[in-house]
């Protein structure tokens, strides 16, 4: 064991003494940075149904208001009424738990979790 250590020490001294002082400069090629392709958002045009536009009224200049004021009829309004579905009672157990997390293994703050287990 001592002989092996002595041999290793002699080999290391010879290697150090035979090494010449050299400076090796290694230059790596410049990095190529590829930018992701630009995000292009294309909005599709909205096509509305054609609406019949009445001809513009003839222009007349008068100091007096018209005898019959124009009648403006608003377009009809379509209304859809949605009703909520009927209530269905399903037997089961509702479990609610609250805990306070510090943001390490649980989300930070007070969190409430509610589970429903049907029977």
Phi, psi and omega in degrees: 000315180292323179297320179294318179295320179294319179296319179294321179294317178295319180295323181290321179295318179294322180293321181289319182288331181276348181282135178264153179288113180229147174246120181250121179254119180251120178252127178272153179296155181298146180289141176257115181257118179262119178280144177294155180297147181295147178275121181249122179255120180248119178270131179281141179291147179263121180262122179258151179294148182290141181241134179290122181257124180291157179294146180295147181292152178289143184269127175226142181256123181212154178274351183249147177291158180294153182292317179246112178294147181296145180261123180258120180255116179290151179293155180294145181254125179270128181237129177247128181251127178251136178255147178288148178292160180294149180283131179241125178267124179245127180292142180173190182236133175255123180245127179237134176223143178239144175211159179252121181255150179262005177089008180264294179256346178232158177299149183290136176102189181275128180236136178243128178241134179235129180239145174240123180246109178289152178274000000 
